[in-house]
Amino acid sequence: MKDFLEVFNALSSDNLHRLEEIYTSDIHFVDPAHEINGIDNLRDYFAKLYANVTSVKFDFHEEASIGHCGYVQWDMHFAHPRLKGGQPITVEGASFLRFSSTGKVSYHRDFFDLGSMLYQHLPILGRVVRSINRRLGS
């Protein structure tokens, strides 16, 4: 698990070839907005993500491993020029990982609030989402 987290946190648009160090060729990756199969498709997905952000960093905590499965909670800190005026955004999330017999991840599922990552930081839609969130909280 530790090797996976270190490589994952060191990823950038310049070193996406390192995905092959931590994922199997038939990786199944799921997050709230995408479902991706295969290392080539995952590399393309990450290339698009990293091309659009000005920074991204993860703080990992509360990790656990049981057999070939792992779980980690994280805070993702990122900045995107079209979200929140380019200011840093922090999103809390968790990942469930299934490791193959070779120690690489064969299944990766991320859990996070897509609204707190994206929707509430968009210029027009953000006001609507924040208003709904306030009403739900009262």
C-alpha positions in Angstrom: 0.0 0.0 0.0 2.8 2.4 0.9 4.5 2.1 -2.4 1.2 2.7 -4.2 0.5 5.9 -2.2 4.0 7.2 -2.8 3.9 6.7 -6.5 0.3 8.0 -6.8 1.1 11.2 -5.0 4.2 11.8 -7.2 2.2 11.6 -10.4 2.2 14.5 -12.8 1.6 15.1 -16.5 5.3 14.4 -17.0 5.5 10.9 -15.5 2.2 9.1 -16.2 4.2 6.2 -17.4 4.6 5.4 -13.7 1.0 4.3 -13.6 2.2 0.9 -15.0 4.3 0.5 -11.8 1.2 0.5 -9.6 -1.7 -0.7 -11.8 -2.3 -3.9 -13.7 -2.8 -3.7 -17.4 -6.5 -4.5 -17.0 -7.1 -2.0 -14.2 -10.8 -1.2 -13.5 -11.0 2.4 -12.1 -14.2 4.0 -10.9 -14.8 7.5 -9.5 -18.1 9.5 -9.2 -17.8 10.7 -12.8 -16.0 8.0 -14.7 -15.6 4.3 -15.1 -12.4 3.3 -16.9 -11.0 -0.1 -18.0 -7.4 -0.7 -19.0 -4.1 1.0 -18.3 -4.0 2.9 -21.6 -7.5 4.4 -21.0 -6.5 5.3 -17.4 -3.3 7.0 -18.6 -5.4 9.1 -21.1 -7.8 10.0 -18.3 -5.1 11.1 -16.0 -3.4 13.1 -18.8 -6.6 15.1 -19.3 -6.9 15.7 -15.6 -3.4 16.8 -15.1 -3.4 19.0 -18.2 -6.2 21.1 -16.7 -5.0 21.6 -13.1 -2.2 23.9 -12.0 -1.5 21.8 -8.9 -2.6 18.6 -7.2 -1.4 17.0 -3.9 -2.9 14.3 -1.7 -2.7 13.9 2.1 -3.3 10.3 2.9 -4.5 9.1 6.3 -6.4 6.3 8.0 -5.1 3.6 5.7 -5.9 -0.1 6.2 -5.1 -3.4 4.4 -6.9 -6.7 4.7 -5.6 -9.5 2.5 -5.5 -8.2 -1.1 -7.7 -5.2 -0.3 -6.8 -1.7 0.9 -8.7 1.4 2.0 -7.3 4.9 2.5 -8.9 8.2 3.4 -7.4 11.3 1.8 -7.6 15.0 1.3 -7.0 16.2 -2.3 -5.7 19.7 -2.6 -5.9 21.0 -6.2 -6.2 24.2 -8.2 -7.9 24.7 -11.5 -7.9 28.0 -13.3 -11.6 27.9 -14.0 -12.7 26.8 -10.6 -12.9 29.1 -7.6 -10.9 31.7 -9.4 -7.9 29.4 -9.5 -7.7 29.3 -5.7 -6.9 25.9 -4.0 -9.7 23.5 -3.3 -9.7 20.7 -0.8 -11.8 17.6 -1.3 -12.1 14.8 1.3 -12.4 11.3 -0.1 -11.6 7.7 0.3 -10.3 4.9 -2.0 -10.9 1.2 -2.0 -8.1 -0.8 -3.7 -7.9 -4.4 -4.7 -4.4 -5.7 -5.2 -3.4 -8.5 -7.6 -1.0 -11.3 -6.7 1.8 -9.2 -8.2 1.1 -6.4 -5.7 -0.3 -4.0 -8.3 -3.8 -2.5 -8.1 -6.4 -4.2 -10.3 -9.4 -2.3 -9.0 -9.5 1.2 -7.7 -12.7 3.0 -6.6 -12.8 6.6 -5.3 -15.5 8.0 -3.2 -15.9 11.7 -2.9 -18.5 14.5 -3.2 -18.4 15.6 -6.8 -20.3 18.8 -5.8 -17.6 19.9 -3.4 -15.0 19.1 -6.0 -16.5 20.7 -9.0 -20.1 21.9 -9.1 -20.1 24.4 -6.2 -17.0 26.1 -7.7 -18.5 26.8 -11.1 -19.5 30.4 -11.6 -23.2 30.1 -12.2 -24.0 26.6 -11.1 -21.9 27.1 -7.9 -24.4 29.6 -6.5 -27.2 27.3 -7.1 -25.4 24.3 -5.5 -24.4 26.4 -2.5 -27.9 27.7 -2.0 -29.3 24.1 -2.1 -26.7 23.0 0.4 -27.6 25.9 2.8 -31.3 25.0 2.5 -30.6 21.3 3.2 -28.5 22.3 6.2 -31.2 24.4 7.9 
